[in-house]
Amino acid sequence: MTGSGTSGGDGGTNGARRRLALLLGAGFAVILTAIMVADAESMMSDFAAAGVPVTRTHVWVWEVSSVIAWLSLAPPIWYMIAKVRPPRFTWVQVALILVLATVPASAWHIGLMIVLRKIFYAFEGQAYHFFGPLKNPLLYEYRKDVGTYLQWAGMATIAQWLLATAGAATPSRQQTGAAFLAVLDGAVTHQVPAVEIDQVVAAGNYVEIAWGTRTLLHRATLAMVEAELGGDFVRIHRSRIVRRAAIRRVETDRSGDFTVDLANGVSVRGSRRYRAALQA
């Protein structure tokens, strides 16, 4: 078997995913900068129109401290979007988790934002007061934070979908198979040795890859993974392929369906439609 294919260098899937990640990162930086400038300028215009005395420096401190707080939340939001999704969770559970996460996200944003502002004001010899003229500033900030949080979660969802799509290109070595299977799991790409994969099971728009004691979720079709892994794997059911070398025992029922015992002690069911493939 070879070590290239979709898990190859810059000219393969990983290279395309890397370039896409850089493009998405650059685009995000440009959009974030544009929003920050627009918000700061709008704030200064509103204060000027209302006759509120405020310096340009303080307006920018408020804006930058808020952005820094949200940037610190980017990794956990990215991780949550990567992990909290079907088929691991139902859509109802996903929606509930996303809603509940708004509370700690907003609390962290407000807390870090206040700390950063207090530090800057202290350098100026002044005191920053978060609880100003607003009747309930925490509720006011939370309402704003929910919208921002949903935007960041939405961007993470789109970015991960694009990266997964880039990683699901049709493999170029369908005959010999790949020595490694590149599996994107959130921000981590696992190079899974084919000889350590016991079975692969279809799960909607994903496949579940049994790798030792772990089960990885990979955005690809079973047919794509089967073609990439090559002849060392055999389909025993329309939703399952297993590694030939991992098969220890096959017991056929009267109906023609069969049970396959794998080297890891797991028994899986096979369909009579694919019985002949085991002897190919």
NORHUBEL-V584441 format. One record per pair of residues at least 12 apart in sequence whose C-alpha atoms are under 10 Angstrom apart, sorted by sequence separation. I is the first residue (numbers start at 0). J is the second residue. D is the distance in whole Angstrom. If there is no record, write none. Layout:
BEGIN
I;J;D
I;J;D
END
This chain:
BEGIN
43;55;7
46;58;10
115;127;10
116;128;9
117;129;9
178;190;9
179;191;5
180;192;6
196;208;7
197;209;6
198;210;8
205;217;5
206;218;6
207;219;10
222;234;10
230;242;9
231;243;6
232;244;8
247;259;8
248;260;5
249;261;9
256;268;8
257;269;5
258;270;9
42;55;10
80;93;9
83;96;8
114;127;9
116;129;9
178;191;8
179;192;4
180;193;6
196;209;6
197;210;6
198;211;10
204;217;9
205;218;4
206;219;6
221;234;10
229;242;10
230;243;9
231;244;8
232;245;9
246;259;7
247;260;6
248;261;7
256;269;6
257;270;6
43;57;10
79;93;10
83;97;9
113;127;8
167;181;10
178;192;6
179;193;5
195;209;9
196;210;5
197;211;7
202;216;9
204;218;6
205;219;5
206;220;7
207;221;9
225;239;9
228;242;9
231;245;10
245;259;10
246;260;6
247;261;5
248;262;9
255;269;9
256;270;5
257;271;7
40;55;9
43;58;7
113;128;9
166;181;8
167;182;10
177;192;9
178;193;5
179;194;8
195;210;6
196;211;7
199;214;9
201;216;10
202;217;9
203;218;9
204;219;7
205;220;6
206;221;6
222;237;9
225;240;7
245;260;8
246;261;5
247;262;6
255;270;7
256;271;4
39;55;9
42;58;7
43;59;9
113;129;7
166;182;8
167;183;10
177;193;7
178;194;8
179;195;9
180;196;9
194;210;9
195;211;7
198;214;10
199;215;10
200;216;10
201;217;10
202;218;9
203;219;9
204;220;7
205;221;8
208;224;10
221;237;9
222;238;9
224;240;9
225;241;9
245;261;5
246;262;6
247;263;9
254;270;9
255;271;5
256;272;8
257;273;10
42;59;9
79;96;9
80;97;9
112;129;10
166;183;8
176;193;9
179;196;10
191;208;9
193;210;9
196;213;10
199;216;10
202;219;10
203;220;8
204;221;9
221;238;7
222;239;10
244;261;9
245;262;5
246;263;9
247;264;9
249;266;9
251;268;10
254;271;8
255;272;8
256;273;9
257;274;8
39;57;10
40;58;9
79;97;9
192;210;9
196;214;10
199;217;10
201;219;9
202;220;9
203;221;10
206;224;8
220;238;10
221;239;8
222;240;9
241;259;9
243;261;9
244;262;8
245;263;8
246;264;10
248;266;9
249;267;10
250;268;10
251;269;9
255;273;10
256;274;8
39;58;6
40;59;9
163;182;9
191;210;8
201;220;7
202;221;9
221;240;8
242;261;9
245;264;10
246;265;10
247;266;10
249;268;10
250;269;10
251;270;10
252;271;9
255;274;8
38;58;9
39;59;6
42;62;9
109;129;10
163;183;7
200;220;10
201;221;6
236;256;10
241;261;9
242;262;10
246;266;10
249;269;9
251;271;9
38;59;9
39;60;9
76;97;10
79;100;9
162;183;8
163;184;9
200;221;7
201;222;9
235;256;10
39;61;9
163;185;9
166;188;10
199;221;7
235;257;9
36;59;9
39;62;6
162;185;10
201;224;10
235;258;9
251;274;9
35;59;9
38;62;8
39;63;9
76;100;9
159;183;9
162;186;10
191;215;10
235;259;9
159;184;10
199;224;8
249;274;10
36;62;9
159;185;7
182;208;9
189;215;9
199;225;9
241;267;9
35;62;7
36;63;10
159;186;8
35;63;8
76;104;9
109;137;8
180;208;10
239;267;9
249;277;9
75;104;9
239;268;9
240;269;9
35;65;10
239;269;8
35;66;8
106;137;9
109;140;7
184;215;7
185;216;10
236;267;10
238;269;10
239;270;10
246;277;10
72;104;7
105;137;9
108;140;9
109;141;8
183;215;9
184;216;7
196;228;10
206;238;9
207;239;10
208;240;10
209;241;10
235;267;9
236;268;8
237;269;9
238;270;10
72;105;10
105;138;10
108;141;9
182;215;8
183;216;8
184;217;7
199;232;9
206;239;9
235;268;8
236;269;5
237;270;8
32;66;10
106;140;9
182;216;8
183;217;6
184;218;9
193;227;10
194;228;10
198;232;8
235;269;5
236;270;5
243;277;8
31;66;8
69;104;9
72;107;8
105;140;8
106;141;8
109;144;9
182;217;6
183;218;8
193;228;7
197;232;9
198;233;9
199;234;9
201;236;10
203;238;10
234;269;9
235;270;6
236;271;8
237;272;9
68;104;10
69;105;9
71;107;9
72;108;8
105;141;6
108;144;8
181;217;9
182;218;8
193;229;10
196;232;9
198;234;10
200;236;9
201;237;8
202;238;8
234;270;9
235;271;8
236;272;8
237;273;8
68;105;10
71;108;9
104;141;9
105;142;9
182;219;9
194;231;9
200;237;9
201;238;5
202;239;10
235;272;8
236;273;6
69;107;9
70;108;9
105;143;9
106;144;9
193;231;9
194;232;10
200;238;6
201;239;6
234;272;10
235;273;5
236;274;9
68;107;8
69;108;6
102;141;8
105;144;6
193;232;9
199;238;8
200;239;5
201;240;9
234;273;7
235;274;7
68;108;5
69;109;10
71;111;9
101;141;8
104;144;8
105;145;7
108;148;10
199;239;6
200;240;7
233;273;9
234;274;9
235;275;9
67;108;9
68;109;8
101;142;10
104;145;9
198;239;7
199;240;5
200;241;9
235;276;7
66;108;9
68;110;9
69;111;9
102;144;9
105;147;10
198;240;6
199;241;6
234;276;7
235;277;8
65;108;7
68;111;6
69;112;9
101;144;8
102;145;9
105;148;8
197;240;9
198;241;4
199;242;9
233;276;7
234;277;8
64;108;9
65;109;8
67;111;9
68;112;6
101;145;6
104;148;8
180;224;8
197;241;6
198;242;6
233;277;7
64;109;10
67;112;8
68;113;10
100;145;10
101;146;9
196;241;8
197;242;6
198;243;10
232;277;10
233;278;10
65;111;8
66;112;9
68;114;10
101;147;10
196;242;7
197;243;9
233;279;9
64;111;8
65;112;5
68;115;9
98;145;9
101;148;7
177;224;10
180;227;8
195;242;9
197;244;9
198;245;9
64;112;5
65;113;9
67;115;9
100;148;9
101;149;9
176;224;10
179;227;9
180;228;8
194;242;8
197;245;6
63;112;9
64;113;8
176;225;9
177;226;9
178;227;9
179;228;8
193;242;8
194;243;10
196;245;9
197;246;9
230;279;10
62;112;9
64;114;9
65;115;9
98;148;10
167;217;9
169;219;10
173;223;9
176;226;7
177;227;6
178;228;8
194;244;8
195;245;9
61;112;8
64;115;6
65;116;9
97;148;10
98;149;9
166;217;10
167;218;7
168;219;9
173;224;10
175;226;9
176;227;5
177;228;5
178;229;10
194;245;9
212;263;9
60;112;10
61;113;9
63;115;9
64;116;7
97;149;9
166;218;8
167;219;6
173;225;8
174;226;8
175;227;8
176;228;4
177;229;7
211;263;8
63;116;9
166;219;8
167;220;8
169;222;10
170;223;7
173;226;5
174;227;8
175;228;8
176;229;4
61;115;9
62;116;10
163;217;8
164;218;8
169;223;7
170;224;8
172;226;8
173;227;5
174;228;9
175;229;6
176;230;7
177;231;10
60;115;9
61;116;7
64;119;10
97;152;9
163;218;6
164;219;8
168;223;8
169;224;9
170;225;10
171;226;9
172;227;6
173;228;7
174;229;6
175;230;7
176;231;8
60;116;7
162;218;10
163;219;8
167;223;8
170;226;7
171;227;8
172;228;9
173;229;6
174;230;7
175;231;9
176;232;9
167;224;9
169;226;9
170;227;5
172;229;8
173;230;9
174;231;10
160;218;9
169;227;8
170;228;9
57;116;9
60;119;8
60;120;9
57;119;9
57;120;9
198;261;9
197;261;7
197;262;8
197;263;8
198;265;10
197;265;9
198;267;9
76;148;9
80;152;7
84;156;10
76;149;10
79;152;9
80;153;9
77;151;9
80;154;10
81;155;8
69;144;9
73;148;10
76;151;8
77;152;7
80;155;7
81;156;8
72;148;9
76;152;6
77;153;10
79;155;10
80;156;6
76;153;10
77;154;9
78;155;9
79;156;10
69;147;9
73;151;8
77;155;6
81;159;7
69;148;8
72;151;9
73;152;9
76;155;8
77;156;8
80;159;8
81;160;10
76;156;10
70;151;10
74;155;10
77;158;9
69;151;9
73;155;9
77;159;9
81;183;10
82;184;8
81;184;7
82;185;7
81;185;5
80;185;8
81;186;8
78;184;9
79;185;9
78;185;6
77;185;7
78;186;8
77;186;8
74;186;9
87;202;10
86;202;7
85;202;9
86;203;7
85;203;9
86;204;9
85;204;9
86;205;8
85;205;9
86;206;10
86;207;10
27;154;9
87;216;9
86;216;9
23;154;10
24;158;9
82;216;9
23;158;7
20;158;8
23;161;9
19;158;9
20;159;9
23;162;10
20;161;9
19;161;8
20;162;7
19;162;7
18;162;10
16;161;9
17;162;9
16;162;6
19;165;8
15;162;9
16;163;8
16;164;9
17;165;9
13;162;10
16;165;6
17;166;10
12;162;10
15;165;7
16;166;6
14;165;10
15;166;8
16;167;10
12;164;10
13;165;8
14;166;10
12;165;7
13;166;7
15;168;10
12;166;5
11;166;9
12;167;8
12;168;7
11;168;9
12;169;9
12;170;9
11;170;9
6;166;9
11;171;9
5;166;8
5;167;8
5;168;7
5;169;8
6;170;9
4;169;9
5;170;6
4;170;6
5;171;7
3;170;10
4;171;6
5;172;8
3;171;9
4;172;6
13;181;8
3;172;8
4;173;9
12;181;9
7;177;10
13;183;10
1;172;9
4;175;10
6;177;8
0;172;10
4;176;8
5;177;8
6;178;9
7;179;9
3;176;9
4;177;6
6;179;7
0;174;9
1;175;7
2;176;9
3;177;6
4;178;9
5;179;9
6;180;6
7;181;9
0;175;6
1;176;7
2;177;6
3;178;8
4;179;9
5;180;8
6;181;5
13;188;9
0;176;6
1;177;6
2;178;5
3;179;8
4;180;9
5;181;7
6;182;9
0;177;6
1;178;5
2;179;6
3;180;10
4;181;10
0;178;6
1;179;8
2;180;9
0;179;9
6;188;10
6;189;10
6;190;8
6;191;10
2;192;10
0;193;10
5;227;8
4;227;8
4;228;10
0;228;9
0;229;9
0;231;9
END
